[in-house]
Amino acid sequence: MKNKLTLFSLAALLLFSSCSQKPEAKYIFLFIGDGMGASQVAVTESYLSYLDGNLGGSQLQFSQFPYLGMCSTYSANSIITDSAAAGTAIASGEKTNNGMLGVDPEGNPLKSVAQVLKDEYGYQVGVFSSVPLNHATPAAFYAHVTSRGDYYDITKQIPASKFDFIGGSGFLNFAPGDEEKNSEEYLEEYGYEVVFGQNEFEKANSHKIVMVSNPRKDKREKVANYAAEEDELVSLSQMMKNCLSTLDESKPFFIMCEGGEIDWDSHANRTMPTIEAILAMDEAVKVAYEFYLKHPKQTLILVTADHQTGGVSVGSTDYGYDVNWPGIIEQWEEAGKADNFKSVEERNDFNKACGIGWTTIHHNGDHVPVYAIGKGAEKYCGRMDNTEFYIKLLPE
Ligand SMILES: [Zn+2]
């Protein structure tokens, strides 16, 4: 009898403890600066320091967070990852091959941390980016495809996620052909309200929103659908505000916000646009940080990258121990704050002559930084791998 009672109490205890386990933070913000290595952050802070009249010391919002880790990024089949494999590792805790999204190297689907938080712990989920919403990084949180280029298939997987807010600058492969519905029709059939631009968002009354913002002018030829009538670009910080206003603050949530243009500009070795893209993401971090200040015991903010792009450095062989910020800024302003170089070579000759070195137009295998503040932030200190976000975000 005594043994039976003991067994019974043990079972009850186990049952109770498994039910009571929940994620540490009620509100989770995960920022992914696509291609944003530690050196991109250093270049941006060198620029900010110059503007402040100093050689260094100026900081972004997120680099002031109290916990800092370094994260390895290699994929299942390559020393140097792409965004699909890295996004999958961050989202699902398993390495896969470059080009594969939300599946393991054999093609088996992997459930993302956002999906687990939604399905098993009742979290609301917001996923958005400054680049198309079916691009690799946001898609790693809701889609499962063996090829990241299957954009229409990726879009079609949005409804199954039941995510609450999805946003980005348009859809890649918006309308695949005569037989299939376009992406907007498809998503609306499954209960999502698709809104194009800020004005439409403000009139929306659904709790399942797909928000389409304008891509930057130089990217519009690649994305044929966006709020075409409006010229405004909905900033990442505005998208963050929109996402927060869609979610119910009395319930837990997970938000993934991607600064996607950092990667695109870094591939092209564009110094000032890369800095501008990081500053734009930092503005969205500030919105999350204000939220954290209101709920410091319940909020976790993480800022990291999927990989480094471009191999940028503060310093170049041509310019030695200095950076010609006045020259870089003058060129940028004279060009109307637009990149007007005719080729990567021409742009890089200018970069090197001004003390900003770029070593590749591809990604590299650098470790990337992890900045953390709030509930459970100390777990992201020190050396980690990109598969560990998943484990650290969920209960043990
Ligand atoms: Zn890239």
Boltz pocket constraint, residues with backbone or C-beta under 6 A from the ligand:
constraints:
  - pocket:
      binder: B
      contacts: [[A, 35], [A, 83], [A, 263], [A, 264], [A, 267], [A, 309], [A, 363]]
      max_distance: 6.0
